[in-house]
Amino acid sequence: MQGVARNFFTLSIIYALCGMALGLDMAISQDHSEMPTHAHIMVAGWLMSAVFGFFYHLFPAAGRKMLASVHFWLTAASGIVLMIGLYFEFAGVESMEPVLGISSIGFYLAMFLFAFIALPAVWSNPEALR
């Protein structure tokens, strides 16, 4: 695994470790108020980043394009800000709403960009993309 595939898979492992640590903290403290944050870290962070990493590993030609790097950095930046914003929002910091809105739009745009990259790759001849 190399390039953007490796970057996404590395990011997914970091998300998994953070999400699991938050889950353990909630279990130990018996305070589950951060459950939505935990769920977002595990699904939007760990799962989606791993899927992106595996996609770029299976379609290396798509991963070599400049748009793949833009996809990674937009996903990473907006996702990290989104997860941190959610943590503080559910901790009672209401001023995080604008941050959550902007980072959510960024995360959506990253997914839209992934659709733009992935759909042509999976609907074309896969052998031509290797």
C-alpha positions in Angstrom: 0.0 0.0 0.0 1.4 3.4 -0.9 0.5 7.0 -1.7 -3.0 8.2 -0.9 -4.1 4.7 -0.1 -1.5 4.5 2.7 -2.4 8.0 3.9 -6.1 7.1 4.2 -5.4 3.8 5.9 -3.1 5.4 8.4 -5.8 8.1 9.1 -8.3 5.3 9.6 -6.1 3.6 12.3 -5.7 6.9 14.1 -9.5 7.4 14.1 -10.0 3.9 15.4 -7.6 4.4 18.3 -9.2 7.8 19.2 -12.7 6.4 18.9 -12.0 3.3 21.0 -10.3 5.5 23.6 -13.4 7.7 23.8 -15.5 4.6 24.1 -13.4 3.2 26.9 -13.5 6.6 28.7 -17.3 6.6 28.4 -17.6 3.1 29.7 -15.2 3.7 32.7 -16.9 7.0 33.6 -20.4 5.8 33.0 -21.0 9.1 31.1 -22.2 8.3 27.6 -22.9 11.9 26.6 -20.2 11.7 23.9 -21.9 8.7 22.2 -22.6 10.7 19.0 -19.0 11.8 18.8 -17.8 8.2 19.3 -20.1 7.0 16.6 -19.0 9.7 14.1 -15.3 8.9 14.9 -15.8 5.2 14.3 -18.0 5.4 11.2 -17.2 8.7 9.4 -13.5 8.5 10.6 -12.4 4.9 10.9 -14.7 3.1 8.5 -14.9 5.7 5.7 -11.1 6.4 5.7 -10.4 2.6 5.6 -12.8 2.2 2.6 -11.2 5.1 0.8 -7.8 3.6 1.5 -8.8 0.2 0.1 -10.4 1.8 -2.9 -7.2 3.7 -3.8 -5.3 0.5 -3.2 -7.5 -1.5 -5.6 -7.5 1.3 -8.2 -4.0 2.7 -8.0 -4.4 4.8 -11.2 -7.1 6.8 -9.4 -4.9 7.3 -6.4 -2.1 8.8 -8.5 -4.3 11.7 -9.7 -4.0 15.1 -8.1 -7.7 14.9 -7.2 -7.0 11.9 -4.9 -4.6 14.1 -2.9 -7.2 16.9 -2.7 -9.7 14.2 -1.6 -7.4 13.0 1.2 -6.5 16.5 2.6 -10.1 17.7 2.4 -11.3 14.6 4.1 -8.6 14.7 6.8 -8.9 18.4 7.6 -12.7 18.6 7.6 -13.0 15.3 9.4 -10.6 16.1 12.2 -12.2 19.5 12.8 -15.7 17.9 12.7 -14.8 15.3 15.3 -13.1 17.8 17.6 -16.1 20.1 17.1 -18.6 17.3 18.0 -16.6 16.5 21.1 -16.9 20.1 22.4 -20.5 20.5 21.2 -21.6 17.5 23.3 -19.5 18.7 26.2 -21.7 21.8 26.2 -19.7 24.4 24.2 -22.6 25.8 22.0 -20.3 28.1 20.1 -19.1 25.1 18.1 -22.2 25.2 15.8 -20.6 27.3 13.0 -17.4 25.1 13.1 -19.6 22.0 12.9 -21.5 23.5 10.0 -18.4 24.4 8.0 -16.6 21.2 8.7 -19.7 19.1 7.8 -19.9 20.9 4.5 -16.2 20.2 3.9 -16.7 16.5 4.8 -19.7 16.3 2.4 -17.7 17.9 -0.4 -14.9 15.4 0.2 -17.5 12.6 -0.2 -18.8 14.2 -3.4 -15.3 14.4 -4.7 -14.8 10.7 -3.9 -17.9 9.9 -5.9 -16.5 12.0 -8.8 -13.3 10.0 -8.6 -14.6 6.5 -7.8 -17.7 6.1 -9.9 -15.9 6.4 -13.3 -13.2 4.1 -12.0 -15.6 1.3 -11.0 -17.8 1.6 -14.0 -14.9 1.6 -16.5 -12.7 -1.3 -17.4 -10.8 -2.0 -14.1 -7.9 -3.5 -15.9 -7.3 -0.2 -17.7 -6.9 1.6 -14.4 -4.1 -0.7 -13.0 
